[in-house]
């Protein structure tokens, strides 16, 4: 909010998640839209932004106060995000969705963009599974970014950009795919040096710090001892959804 000097922040009670919102038409027109025109979104979410921009222009011209203008907005809304709700479908039967803008995949512009993208869409995991090792458990680290399957090409660009990892399509019922890095040498030699140089600025930086601590223990073979394994279990328990 300080960055844009507009909008409001509210904390959602059930999960403590902060939500930044801008509703004011003038603020959207004069601050938010110029920003995203200058610094365009790289994922297919840009299509939603371009449709959103059309709606703002319609409202700016007060066309939304006419039946024709409102119908145009509903048509645009039908092509955004998850489409129309059942209520809107019922109240506006026969609506033809607007043509969704074609967004060609763009190259990753710089490393700071990727750090910010990770804050929003990434996750650092520590997995502990039963095995036939001395401690009875195997420890694995995983860095993962998840996006809608429409952004498969952008996600595959990460393999080249970071020099590691792979793209994995999820099940047919889930229209998404993951960029995954799980090889320990890639984690320690590429992922950790990257985020040390281009730090995550949000709360996910705490998960990264724990992830890095776990990697150091693994590199020192501490995970092969009961004491070291307990340390890693404790770290894992306080990460992601386990963080207070």
VEXDREN-2710 file (C-alpha; in Angstrom, 1 decimal):
% VEXDREN-2710
k/r/px/py/pz
1/UNK/0.0/0.0/0.0
2/UNK/2.9/2.3/0.7
3/UNK/4.3/1.6/-2.7
4/UNK/1.2/2.7/-4.6
5/UNK/-0.1/5.2/-1.9
6/UNK/-3.6/4.0/-2.7
7/UNK/-5.9/1.2/-1.6
8/UNK/-6.6/-0.7/1.7
9/UNK/-5.3/-3.8/3.5
10/UNK/-7.5/-6.2/5.5
11/UNK/-6.6/-9.3/7.3
12/UNK/-8.7/-12.3/6.7
13/UNK/-9.6/-13.9/10.0
14/UNK/-9.6/-17.6/9.3
15/UNK/-6.0/-17.8/8.0
16/UNK/-4.5/-14.4/8.9
17/UNK/-3.9/-13.7/5.2
18/UNK/-3.4/-10.0/4.3
19/UNK/-5.4/-8.8/1.2
20/UNK/-4.5/-5.6/-0.6
21/UNK/-7.5/-4.1/-2.5
22/UNK/-8.0/-1.0/-4.7
23/UNK/-11.7/-0.2/-5.5
24/UNK/-11.6/3.5/-6.3
25/UNK/-12.1/4.2/-10.0
26/UNK/-9.7/7.1/-10.1
27/UNK/-7.0/5.2/-8.3
28/UNK/-7.4/2.3/-10.6
29/UNK/-7.2/4.6/-13.6
30/UNK/-4.4/6.8/-12.5
31/UNK/-2.2/4.4/-10.5
32/UNK/-2.9/0.7/-10.9
33/UNK/-3.4/0.6/-14.7
34/UNK/-0.4/2.8/-15.6
35/UNK/1.8/0.5/-13.4
36/UNK/0.7/-2.7/-15.1
37/UNK/1.0/-1.1/-18.5
38/UNK/4.6/-0.1/-17.7
39/UNK/5.4/-3.4/-16.0
40/UNK/3.2/-6.1/-17.8
41/UNK/2.2/-9.4/-16.2
42/UNK/4.1/-12.3/-17.8
43/UNK/1.6/-15.1/-17.1
44/UNK/-1.7/-15.7/-18.8
45/UNK/-3.2/-13.5/-16.0
46/UNK/-2.3/-10.6/-18.3
47/UNK/-5.4/-11.6/-20.4
48/UNK/-7.6/-11.0/-17.3
49/UNK/-5.8/-7.7/-16.7
50/UNK/-6.5/-6.5/-20.3
51/UNK/-10.2/-7.4/-19.9
52/UNK/-10.3/-5.7/-16.5
53/UNK/-8.8/-2.6/-18.1
54/UNK/-11.7/-2.6/-20.7
55/UNK/-14.2/-2.6/-17.8
56/UNK/-12.5/0.3/-16.1
57/UNK/-12.7/2.3/-19.4
58/UNK/-16.4/1.5/-19.7
59/UNK/-17.0/2.7/-16.2
60/UNK/-14.9/5.7/-16.6
61/UNK/-17.1/6.7/-19.5
62/UNK/-20.2/6.0/-17.4
63/UNK/-21.4/3.4/-20.0
64/UNK/-22.0/1.0/-17.1
65/UNK/-25.1/3.1/-16.3
66/UNK/-26.7/1.9/-19.5
67/UNK/-28.2/-1.5/-20.3
68/UNK/-25.9/-1.9/-23.2
69/UNK/-22.8/-1.0/-21.2
70/UNK/-23.7/-3.3/-18.4
71/UNK/-24.3/-6.2/-20.8
72/UNK/-20.8/-5.5/-22.3
73/UNK/-19.3/-5.7/-18.8
74/UNK/-21.1/-9.0/-18.1
75/UNK/-19.8/-10.4/-21.4
76/UNK/-16.2/-9.4/-20.4
77/UNK/-16.7/-10.9/-16.9
78/UNK/-17.7/-14.2/-18.5
79/UNK/-14.2/-14.4/-20.0
80/UNK/-12.3/-13.5/-16.9
81/UNK/-11.0/-15.9/-14.2
82/UNK/-13.6/-18.6/-13.5
83/UNK/-16.3/-17.0/-15.6
84/UNK/-19.8/-16.0/-14.4
85/UNK/-21.4/-17.1/-11.1
86/UNK/-24.7/-19.0/-11.2
87/UNK/-26.5/-15.9/-10.1
88/UNK/-25.1/-13.9/-13.0
89/UNK/-25.9/-16.7/-15.5
90/UNK/-29.5/-16.7/-14.2
91/UNK/-29.9/-12.9/-14.4
92/UNK/-28.1/-12.5/-17.7
93/UNK/-29.2/-15.5/-19.9
94/UNK/-27.7/-15.7/-23.4
95/UNK/-24.6/-13.7/-22.6
96/UNK/-21.8/-14.4/-25.1
97/UNK/-18.3/-14.2/-23.5
98/UNK/-16.0/-11.6/-24.9
99/UNK/-13.0/-12.6/-26.9
100/UNK/-10.2/-13.4/-24.5
101/UNK/-7.0/-11.5/-25.5
102/UNK/-4.2/-13.7/-26.8
103/UNK/-1.2/-13.5/-24.5
104/UNK/2.0/-14.8/-26.0
105/UNK/4.5/-16.3/-23.5
106/UNK/7.1/-13.8/-22.5
107/UNK/10.6/-14.3/-21.3
108/UNK/11.6/-13.9/-17.7
109/UNK/12.8/-10.3/-17.5
110/UNK/15.1/-10.4/-14.5
111/UNK/15.9/-12.3/-11.3
112/UNK/14.1/-9.9/-9.1
113/UNK/10.9/-10.7/-11.0
114/UNK/11.4/-14.4/-10.3
115/UNK/12.0/-13.7/-6.6
116/UNK/8.7/-11.8/-6.4
117/UNK/6.9/-14.5/-8.4
118/UNK/8.2/-17.1/-5.9
119/UNK/6.8/-15.1/-3.0
120/UNK/3.4/-15.3/-4.6
121/UNK/3.4/-18.7/-6.3
122/UNK/6.3/-20.7/-4.9
123/UNK/6.9/-23.1/-2.0
124/UNK/9.9/-24.6/-0.2
125/UNK/9.4/-28.1/1.1
126/UNK/11.1/-30.5/3.4
127/UNK/9.9/-34.1/2.9
128/UNK/10.6/-36.8/5.4
129/UNK/9.6/-40.4/4.4
130/UNK/10.2/-43.8/5.8
131/UNK/13.2/-45.7/4.4
132/UNK/15.7/-48.4/5.1
133/UNK/18.4/-46.0/6.2
134/UNK/19.9/-46.2/9.7
135/UNK/17.5/-43.6/11.1
136/UNK/14.5/-45.2/9.3
137/UNK/13.8/-42.0/7.4
138/UNK/14.9/-40.3/4.2
139/UNK/14.9/-36.5/3.9
140/UNK/14.4/-34.6/0.6
141/UNK/14.2/-30.9/-0.2
142/UNK/12.0/-29.5/-2.9
143/UNK/11.5/-26.1/-4.4
144/UNK/8.2/-25.7/-6.4
145/UNK/6.3/-23.1/-8.4
146/UNK/2.7/-23.8/-9.5
147/UNK/0.7/-22.2/-12.3
148/UNK/-2.3/-22.9/-14.5
149/UNK/-1.5/-25.2/-17.3
150/UNK/-1.9/-22.3/-19.8
151/UNK/1.4/-21.0/-18.5
152/UNK/3.3/-24.2/-19.3
153/UNK/5.6/-22.5/-21.7
154/UNK/6.6/-19.8/-19.2
155/UNK/7.2/-22.5/-16.5
156/UNK/9.4/-24.5/-18.9
157/UNK/11.5/-21.3/-19.4
158/UNK/12.5/-21.6/-15.7
159/UNK/14.5/-24.8/-16.5
160/UNK/16.7/-22.8/-18.8
161/UNK/16.8/-19.7/-16.7
162/UNK/17.8/-21.5/-13.5
163/UNK/19.7/-24.3/-15.2
164/UNK/17.9/-27.0/-13.3
165/UNK/14.5/-28.4/-12.5
166/UNK/11.7/-29.9/-14.5
167/UNK/8.0/-29.2/-15.4
168/UNK/5.4/-31.7/-14.2
169/UNK/1.8/-31.6/-15.3
170/UNK/-0.6/-32.4/-12.5
171/UNK/-3.6/-34.7/-12.8
172/UNK/-6.3/-34.1/-15.5
173/UNK/-8.7/-32.9/-12.8
174/UNK/-6.3/-30.1/-11.8
175/UNK/-5.6/-27.7/-14.6
176/UNK/-2.1/-26.8/-13.3
177/UNK/1.5/-27.8/-13.5
178/UNK/4.5/-27.5/-11.3
179/UNK/8.1/-26.5/-11.9
180/UNK/10.1/-28.6/-9.5
181/UNK/13.7/-28.7/-8.3
182/UNK/14.4/-31.7/-6.0
183/UNK/18.0/-32.8/-6.8
184/UNK/20.1/-31.8/-3.8
185/UNK/23.1/-30.5/-5.8
186/UNK/20.7/-28.2/-7.7
187/UNK/19.2/-27.0/-4.5
188/UNK/22.5/-26.2/-2.9
189/UNK/24.4/-25.0/-6.0
190/UNK/21.7/-23.1/-7.9
191/UNK/18.5/-22.5/-5.9
192/UNK/20.0/-21.3/-2.6
193/UNK/22.7/-19.1/-4.2
194/UNK/20.0/-17.6/-6.4
195/UNK/17.7/-16.6/-3.5
196/UNK/20.7/-15.5/-1.4
197/UNK/21.5/-13.0/-4.2
198/UNK/17.9/-12.1/-5.0
199/UNK/16.1/-12.3/-1.7
200/UNK/12.4/-12.9/-1.2
201/UNK/10.9/-9.9/0.6
202/UNK/7.7/-11.3/2.0
203/UNK/6.8/-13.7/4.8
204/UNK/7.9/-16.6/2.6
205/UNK/11.5/-15.5/3.3
206/UNK/11.1/-17.3/6.6
207/UNK/10.3/-20.6/4.9
208/UNK/13.3/-20.0/2.7
209/UNK/15.5/-19.4/5.7
210/UNK/14.3/-22.7/7.3
211/UNK/14.7/-24.5/4.0
212/UNK/18.3/-23.3/3.8
213/UNK/19.0/-24.4/7.4
214/UNK/17.7/-27.9/6.6
215/UNK/19.9/-28.0/3.5
216/UNK/23.0/-27.2/5.6
217/UNK/22.2/-30.0/8.0
218/UNK/21.8/-32.4/5.1
219/UNK/25.1/-31.3/3.5
220/UNK/26.8/-32.0/6.9
221/UNK/25.2/-35.4/7.0
222/UNK/23.3/-34.5/10.2
223/UNK/20.1/-36.1/8.7
224/UNK/21.8/-39.5/9.0
225/UNK/21.8/-39.2/12.8
226/UNK/18.8/-39.3/15.2
227/UNK/19.7/-35.9/16.6
228/UNK/20.1/-34.3/13.2
229/UNK/16.8/-35.8/12.0
230/UNK/15.0/-34.4/15.0
231/UNK/16.4/-31.0/14.2
232/UNK/15.1/-31.3/10.6
233/UNK/11.7/-32.5/11.8
234/UNK/11.4/-29.5/14.1
235/UNK/12.3/-27.2/11.2
236/UNK/9.8/-28.8/8.9
237/UNK/7.1/-28.6/11.5
238/UNK/7.4/-24.8/11.7
239/UNK/7.4/-24.2/7.9
240/UNK/4.6/-23.2/5.6
241/UNK/1.2/-24.0/7.2
242/UNK/2.9/-25.0/10.4
243/UNK/4.3/-21.5/10.9
244/UNK/2.6/-19.6/13.7
END
